[in-house]
């Protein structure tokens, strides 16, 4: 009934966003890249879950 929150995409998004924000000296770019990495990892995790459910 309740979905477990996967913290890996959130952590990677935060770390990459803060890292890129510091490297580029622009917090807006850091936030944008962090969100892009979060969405990308979230989509790949969803695909892995859906293919593992089909195998059962």
Secondary structure in CASP SS format (residue, H / E / C, confidence):
PFRMAT SS
TARGET T0000
AUTHOR 0000-0000-0000
METHOD secondary structure of the structure
MODEL  1
X C 1.00
X C 1.00
X C 1.00
X C 1.00
X C 1.00
X C 1.00
X H 1.00
X H 1.00
X H 1.00
X H 1.00
X H 1.00
X H 1.00
X H 1.00
X H 1.00
X H 1.00
X H 1.00
X H 1.00
X H 1.00
X H 1.00
X H 1.00
X H 1.00
X H 1.00
X H 1.00
X H 1.00
X C 1.00
X C 1.00
X H 1.00
X H 1.00
X H 1.00
X H 1.00
X H 1.00
X H 1.00
X H 1.00
X H 1.00
X H 1.00
X H 1.00
X H 1.00
X H 1.00
X H 1.00
X H 1.00
X H 1.00
X H 1.00
X H 1.00
X H 1.00
X H 1.00
X H 1.00
X H 1.00
X H 1.00
X H 1.00
X H 1.00
X H 1.00
X H 1.00
X H 1.00
X H 1.00
X H 1.00
X C 1.00
END
